[in-house]
């Protein structure tokens, strides 16, 4: 936010002699200074406001990257119990059984919001967003994943929810609205929305493979997961 410095016009004082006594008479203020209007402070965008909200609700930390092959565990640091991870696999990983990654709680319980189970070469998933599930503990990479790279980042680094996208997590800063997420290849689309208090689950997969429901007012985090490598599109129809 820009700081704006206000310039005050100060009347200068001139001493004059009247009937042998000293008197003071103010001169007219400089109209060119007094009438000047300070520049208006920049307003944050919706995405910037959502980023501030994300840092306040979920915290922030320095992103980090871990690489490996096959089964492994990546333990979350204390300041990264909520965030999102982006996993990139070697091409063709999907043909192997158990080729996914998923998040577990500190108590070892499975966290559904945190699974990356995708036939494409990369995916991102937000985790640690449901207080009822408890703190996130680690990412478990399964044996069939092949060579992989995982980057863990704070929620505020998420991109804004677009009109079309892939198996990814996003920040949503818009108004409440009815919404349809449709895969361009008839693959199932699963959408979950989180506000930092409870999972809203406002958009659910339907029998025709589209996700239909209400996108609640932001700021919030939206996980979009696919059964197909085709992108999805978002509409209000």
C-alpha positions in Angstrom: 0.0 0.0 0.0 1.5 3.3 -1.0 2.0 5.9 1.7 0.6 9.3 0.9 2.2 12.4 2.4 -0.1 15.3 3.0 1.4 18.8 2.4 -0.1 21.4 4.7 -0.3 25.0 3.5 1.0 27.2 6.3 0.2 30.9 6.2 3.2 33.1 6.3 3.1 36.0 8.8 4.3 39.5 7.9 5.0 42.2 10.6 3.6 45.6 9.7 3.8 49.0 11.6 0.4 50.5 12.5 0.3 53.8 14.6 3.8 53.0 16.0 2.6 49.5 17.2 3.6 46.1 15.8 0.7 44.1 14.3 0.5 40.8 12.4 -1.5 40.2 9.2 -1.6 36.8 7.5 -1.0 36.7 3.8 -3.3 34.7 1.5 -2.4 31.0 1.3 -0.8 29.7 -1.9 -3.8 28.4 -3.8 -1.7 26.2 -5.9 -0.6 24.2 -2.8 -3.8 24.3 -0.9 -6.0 23.0 -3.7 -3.7 20.2 -4.6 -5.3 16.7 -4.1 -3.1 13.9 -2.7 -2.9 10.8 -4.9 -5.4 8.1 -4.0 -4.0 5.0 -2.3 -4.0 1.9 -4.5 -6.8 -0.6 -3.6 -5.7 -4.3 -3.3 -7.1 -6.7 -5.9 -9.4 -9.5 -5.0 -6.6 -12.0 -5.4 -4.3 -9.9 -3.2 -6.9 -9.7 -0.5 -7.4 -13.5 -0.7 -3.6 -13.9 -0.3 -3.6 -11.8 2.8 -6.5 -13.9 4.2 -4.6 -17.1 3.3 -1.5 -16.0 5.2 -3.6 -15.1 8.3 -5.7 -18.3 8.3 -3.2 -20.9 7.2 0.2 -19.3 7.9 3.2 -18.9 5.6 6.5 -20.6 5.1 9.4 -20.8 2.6 8.5 -23.2 -0.2 10.7 -26.3 -0.5 11.2 -29.1 -3.0 12.0 -32.8 -2.5 12.8 -35.3 -5.2 12.8 -39.1 -5.0 11.8 -42.4 -6.7 9.2 -44.9 -5.5 7.9 -45.0 -2.0 8.9 -42.3 0.4 7.5 -39.9 3.1 7.9 -36.1 3.2 7.3 -34.8 6.7 5.8 -31.3 7.0 7.8 -28.8 9.1 5.9 -27.2 12.0 5.1 -24.1 10.0 3.8 -26.1 7.0 0.9 -28.0 8.5 -1.4 -26.3 5.9 -0.4 -25.6 2.3 -0.4 -27.2 -1.1 2.0 -29.5 -2.8 2.7 -29.9 -6.5 3.9 -33.3 -7.7 5.5 -34.0 -11.0 6.0 -37.6 -12.1 8.0 -39.3 -14.8 5.9 -39.8 -18.0 3.9 -43.0 -18.0 3.8 -43.3 -14.2 0.1 -44.1 -14.4 0.6 -47.5 -15.9 2.1 -48.7 -12.6 -0.1 -49.7 -9.6 0.0 -47.4 -6.6 1.4 -44.4 -8.5 -0.2 -41.7 -6.3 0.6 -39.5 -3.3 -1.5 -38.7 -0.3 -1.5 -36.8 2.9 -1.7 -38.3 6.4 -2.4 -36.6 9.7 0.1 -36.4 12.6 -1.9 -39.3 14.1 -1.5 -41.4 11.0 -5.0 -41.0 9.7 -5.7 -40.6 6.0 -6.6 -37.1 4.9 -8.9 -37.2 1.8 -8.2 -33.6 1.0 -4.6 -34.1 0.0 -4.6 -37.0 -2.4 -2.9 -36.6 -5.9 -4.1 -39.5 -7.9 -3.8 -38.4 -11.5 -2.8 -39.9 -14.8 -1.3 -36.7 -16.0 2.4 -35.7 -15.4 1.7 -33.1 -12.7 -0.9 -32.1 -10.2 -1.3 -29.8 -7.2 -3.4 -30.4 -4.1 -4.1 -28.2 -1.0 -4.0 -30.0 2.3 -4.5 -29.3 6.0 -7.6 -27.1 5.4 -10.1 -29.0 7.5 -9.7 -28.3 11.2 -11.8 -31.4 12.0 -9.2 -33.6 10.4 -6.4 -32.4 12.7 -2.9 -31.2 11.7 -1.3 -32.7 8.6 1.8 -34.8 9.2 3.4 -36.0 6.0 3.0 -36.8 2.3 3.2 -40.5 1.5 4.4 -41.3 -2.0 3.4 -44.8 -3.2 5.9 -47.3 -4.6 4.5 -47.1 -8.2 5.1 -43.4 -8.6 8.5 -43.8 -10.3 10.8 -40.8 -10.3 9.0 -37.7 -8.8 9.5 -34.2 -7.6 7.3 -32.5 -4.9 7.2 -28.8 -4.1 5.4 -27.7 -0.9 4.2 -24.1 -0.9 2.0 -21.8 1.3 -1.7 -21.4 0.4 -1.2 -17.8 -0.5 1.0 -18.9 -3.5 -2.0 -20.5 -5.1 -3.3 -19.0 -8.4 -6.8 -17.5 -8.8 -9.5 -19.9 -9.8 -9.7 -19.7 -13.6 -12.5 -20.4 -16.1 -10.6 -23.6 -17.2 -7.9 -25.7 -15.5 -6.6 -29.0 -14.5 -6.0 -31.2 -11.5 -5.0 -28.3 -9.2 -5.8 -26.2 -6.2 -6.8 -22.5 -6.4 -7.8 -19.4 -4.4 -11.3 -18.2 -4.9 -12.2 -14.6 -4.1 -15.5 -14.1 -5.9 -19.1 -13.9 -4.9 -21.5 -16.8 -4.2 -22.8 -18.3 -7.4 -24.2 -21.5 -8.9 -21.5 -23.3 -10.8 -20.9 -26.2 -13.1 -17.5 -27.8 -13.6 -17.4 -29.9 -16.8 -14.6 -32.1 -18.1 -14.0 -31.8 -21.9 -13.5 -35.5 -22.1 -16.4 -36.8 -19.9 -14.1 -37.5 -17.0 -15.4 -37.2 -13.5 -14.7 -33.8 -11.8 -14.6 -33.6 -8.0 -14.6 -30.1 -6.4 -14.2 -29.2 -2.8 -14.2 -25.8 -1.2 -12.6 -24.8 2.1 -12.9 -21.6 4.1 -10.5 -22.4 6.9 -13.3 -23.1 9.4 -14.9 -26.2 7.9 -15.1 -28.0 4.5 -18.1 -26.7 2.7 -18.2 -29.5 0.1 -20.4 -27.1 -1.8 -19.7 -28.7 -5.2 -20.0 -32.4 -5.6 -19.5 -34.9 -8.5 -22.7 -36.0 -10.2 -23.7 -39.1 -12.2 -23.1 -37.4 -15.5 -19.5 -36.7 -14.4 -19.9 -32.9 -14.0 -19.7 -31.1 -10.7 -22.8 -29.1 -10.0 -23.6 -26.9 -7.0 -22.9 -23.6 -5.4 -19.6 -21.9 -5.1 -19.7 -20.1 -1.8 -18.4 -16.5 -1.4 -14.6 -16.2 -1.0 -12.1 -16.0 0.1 -11.6 -19.8 0.1 -9.5 -22.6 -1.3 -10.8 -24.9 -4.1 -9.4 -28.3 -4.9 -10.3 -29.6 -8.3 -9.6 -33.3 -9.1 -10.1 -35.2 -12.3 -10.4 -38.7 -13.6 -9.3 -37.5 -17.1 -6.3 -35.6 -18.4 -8.6 -33.3 -20.3 -9.1 -29.9 -18.8 -12.3 -28.8 -17.1 -14.3 -25.6 -17.8 -16.3 -23.6 -15.3 -19.7 -22.0 -16.0 -22.7 -20.6 -14.2 -25.3 -22.3 -16.4 
